Amino acid sequence: MRHGFSHDVPCEVRRPADADGSVVVALHGMGQSAAHFERDAAPLVPPGATLILPQGPYPFEMRSKDTTRREPPRQGNAWYVWTGDSGAFVRSLADVASWLLAVIDSEIASEGLDGRRAALVGFSQGGYLAGFVGVRNAARFRALVVASGRMKDEILADAAPAAAAAGLRVLDVHGEKDEAVRPEPCRASAERLAALGLPLEFRTYDAGHAVLRDARCRDDVKAFLGANLR
């Protein structure tokens, strides 16, 4: 027997005074919160765009690895649970994608924004989800940025031609020194998707996993979003 359980999940919205209706949806990495990710996401947003920061719906306990500091545990947040079961992983992505799209629609409607001028940005675990959601729902987004995560070409190949036809533009950014998600497999996946016609550019930077904190990467992402949200 199964029993349902639900809880409220926060979503941060940062609307500038000169909002022009365009939208950037930013998905944090594993263990982060929407509020915490704002410091990395806000510098990426072009002038006039409203930033929407949903939070991963799966909370979990995080404890400091430094046992000498005796810091209290804090709540981390995730977008999905990965156990090594590929089928379960895809089902988990599909479930959270449906929920995420509903959250985005709700926030766009409540803020009176232009859903036709939206971009999706994801970092690390949020990057894996952003790639899945963006390519499979390309008509809903003008631009997609995947940072420090691999675009799962093995489950996105079928959707890539339709995403290209819909006009989705993709920027895949990665740190050359990233030891958490190595850049080589990410480049290979990006190249396979590009070979299927998806307009995708893969760029690397002199950075580690936190590539969005690299000044050159940040400027490139902001320029890419601005050009596609005009």
C-alpha positions in Angstrom: 0.0 0.0 0.0 1.2 3.5 -0.8 0.2 6.8 0.9 0.6 10.3 -0.5 2.6 13.0 1.2 3.1 16.6 0.3 4.9 19.7 1.5 5.2 23.3 0.5 8.3 24.3 -1.6 9.5 27.9 -1.8 10.1 29.8 -5.0 12.0 33.1 -5.0 11.1 35.8 -7.5 13.3 38.8 -8.2 11.5 41.4 -10.4 13.5 44.5 -11.3 11.8 47.9 -11.4 12.3 48.1 -15.2 10.9 44.6 -15.8 10.3 44.1 -19.5 8.4 40.8 -19.2 11.3 38.4 -20.0 12.1 35.6 -17.6 15.1 33.6 -16.5 14.4 30.5 -14.5 17.4 29.3 -12.5 17.8 25.8 -11.0 20.3 25.4 -8.1 22.7 22.6 -7.5 22.2 19.6 -5.1 22.3 20.7 -1.5 21.6 24.3 -2.2 18.5 26.4 -1.7 16.8 28.8 -4.0 17.8 31.7 -1.8 21.4 30.5 -1.6 21.7 30.1 -5.4 20.6 33.7 -6.0 24.1 35.0 -5.4 25.3 33.0 -8.4 22.2 33.4 -10.6 21.5 37.1 -10.2 24.7 38.3 -12.0 23.6 36.2 -15.0 20.3 37.9 -15.6 20.2 40.5 -18.4 18.6 44.0 -17.8 14.9 43.9 -17.6 14.5 40.2 -17.0 12.8 38.8 -13.9 14.6 36.0 -12.1 12.6 33.0 -10.9 14.4 30.7 -8.5 12.4 27.5 -7.7 13.7 25.2 -5.0 14.3 21.5 -5.4 11.3 19.6 -3.9 13.3 16.9 -2.1 14.8 18.1 1.3 17.5 16.2 3.0 19.8 16.6 6.0 23.3 17.8 5.4 26.0 17.6 8.0 29.5 19.2 8.0 32.3 17.0 6.8 34.5 18.7 9.4 33.7 16.9 12.6 35.8 19.3 14.7 33.6 22.3 14.0 30.4 20.9 15.5 28.2 22.8 13.2 24.5 22.0 13.4 23.0 20.1 10.4 21.2 22.1 7.7 18.6 21.4 5.1 19.8 20.6 1.6 17.5 20.3 -1.4 17.6 18.1 -4.4 15.7 17.9 -7.7 15.7 14.1 -7.9 17.2 11.0 -6.3 19.8 9.0 -8.3 20.4 5.4 -7.3 22.0 4.1 -10.5 18.8 2.8 -11.9 18.5 4.5 -15.3 14.8 3.8 -15.7 13.9 5.2 -12.3 16.1 8.2 -13.0 14.2 9.1 -16.1 10.8 8.6 -14.4 12.1 10.8 -11.6 13.1 13.5 -14.1 9.8 13.3 -15.8 7.9 13.6 -12.6 9.8 16.7 -11.3 9.7 18.2 -14.8 5.9 18.3 -14.8 5.9 19.8 -11.3 8.5 22.4 -12.3 6.7 23.5 -15.5 3.6 24.0 -13.4 5.5 26.2 -10.9 7.0 28.2 -13.7 3.6 28.8 -15.3 2.1 29.8 -12.0 4.9 32.4 -11.3 4.8 33.8 -14.8 1.0 34.2 -14.6 1.0 35.8 -11.1 3.8 38.2 -12.1 2.2 39.1 -15.4 5.3 38.1 -17.3 5.7 37.0 -21.0 6.0 33.3 -21.1 7.1 33.5 -24.7 10.4 35.1 -23.6 11.7 32.7 -21.1 15.1 31.1 -20.6 16.1 28.1 -18.4 19.5 28.0 -16.5 20.6 25.0 -14.4 23.8 24.4 -12.3 25.2 20.9 -11.5 22.2 18.7 -10.6 20.0 21.6 -11.7 21.9 21.5 -15.0 21.0 17.9 -15.6 17.3 18.7 -15.0 17.5 21.9 -17.1 18.8 19.9 -20.0 16.1 17.4 -19.7 13.3 19.9 -19.3 14.6 22.4 -21.8 15.2 20.1 -24.7 12.0 18.1 -24.2 9.9 21.3 -23.9 11.8 23.5 -26.3 8.7 25.5 -27.4 8.5 26.9 -23.9 12.0 28.4 -23.8 14.1 30.6 -26.1 17.4 29.7 -24.5 18.9 27.0 -22.3 22.1 27.2 -20.2 23.5 24.0 -18.7 26.4 24.7 -16.2 28.6 22.0 -14.7 26.2 19.2 -15.7 26.0 16.7 -18.5 23.3 16.9 -21.1 22.0 13.3 -21.1 22.2 12.8 -24.9 21.2 9.1 -24.5 17.7 10.2 -23.3 17.5 13.5 -25.3 18.5 12.4 -28.7 14.9 11.7 -29.8 13.8 15.2 -28.8 16.9 17.1 -30.2 15.6 17.6 -33.8 12.2 19.0 -32.6 14.0 21.3 -30.2 16.1 22.6 -33.0 13.1 23.2 -35.1 11.4 25.1 -32.3 14.4 27.5 -32.3 15.9 26.6 -28.9 19.4 27.9 -28.4 21.7 26.1 -26.0 24.9 27.1 -24.2 26.7 24.4 -22.2 29.4 25.8 -19.9 32.0 23.8 -17.9 35.0 24.3 -15.7 38.2 22.8 -17.1 39.2 21.9 -13.6 35.8 20.4 -12.5 36.5 17.3 -10.6 32.9 16.7 -9.6 31.5 16.5 -13.1 34.4 15.9 -15.5 34.3 18.1 -18.7 35.3 15.5 -21.2 32.1 13.4 -21.1 30.0 16.6 -21.1 31.7 17.8 -24.2 31.1 14.4 -25.9 27.4 14.5 -25.1 27.1 18.1 -26.3 28.8 17.2 -29.6 26.5 14.3 -30.1 23.4 16.5 -29.6 24.8 19.2 -31.9 25.4 16.6 -34.6 21.6 15.9 -34.4 21.0 19.6 -35.4 20.5 21.1 -31.9 22.1 24.7 -31.9 24.5 24.0 -29.0 27.8 25.6 -28.1 30.0 24.0 -25.5 32.5 26.3 -23.7 35.1 25.7 -21.0 36.7 28.1 -18.6 39.7 28.1 -16.2 37.5 27.2 -13.3 36.3 24.2 -11.1 32.8 23.1 -10.5 31.6 26.5 -9.6 32.0 27.7 -13.1 29.2 30.3 -12.9 31.4 32.3 -10.5 34.1 32.7 -13.2 33.8 36.3 -14.5 34.3 35.4 -18.1 31.7 32.6 -17.9 29.3 34.9 -16.1 29.6 37.5 -18.8 29.2 35.0 -21.6 26.0 33.5 -20.0 24.5 37.0 -19.4 25.3 38.0 -23.0 23.8 34.8 -24.4 20.6 35.2 -22.4 20.3 38.9 -23.3 20.7 38.2 -27.0 18.0 35.5 -26.9 15.5 37.2 -24.7 15.2 40.5 -26.7 
